[in-house]
Amino acid sequence: MIKGLAISTVWVLDQDRAKEFYTEKLGLEVRTDMTMGEGGMRWLTVGAPGQPGIDLTLMVPGPPAMDPESAEMMKKLIAKGVLGAGVLRTDDIHGDFKKLKDRGVEFLQEPQERPYGTEALFRDDSGNWFSFTQHREGELDLDKDWSR
């Protein structure tokens, strides 16, 4: 039986640059950085401090996940900036927006009020965009066990 999400892939153009961006600019921590198997695939994961069990793997498109033609198409889409990689949450959107902007994070949209809370949009160093959101109090409890 499925117990939950453990790892989600963010396709990046360069793992070293992505590692620097996700740790130094966003403040995530490296969970795993190792070479696997005969082909030497690098397994690089990061996650939010204090949130164990959910990692982002920062992967360059290519074998063994996809064939070379598909990898080149994916790299073009990443670089074009059309892929949304997810939603990162905060409890201080305005303070964290300023902190991230001061660290050089490229924001596409400053914090704006939405029906569900306050949201800003930013791009990572490869071109992927993220929603950066502070949910309105009581609107969506992401820590609640909704399975019952």
Secondary structure, DSSP 4 states (H G I P E B T S, - for coil): ------EEEEE-S-HHHHHHIIIIIT--EEEEEEEETTTTEEEEEEE-TT-TT-EEEEE-S-TTTS-HHHHHHHHHHHHHT--EEEEEE-S-HHHHHHHHHHTT-EEEEEEEEETTEEEEEEE-SSS-EEEEEEEPTTT--TTS-TT-
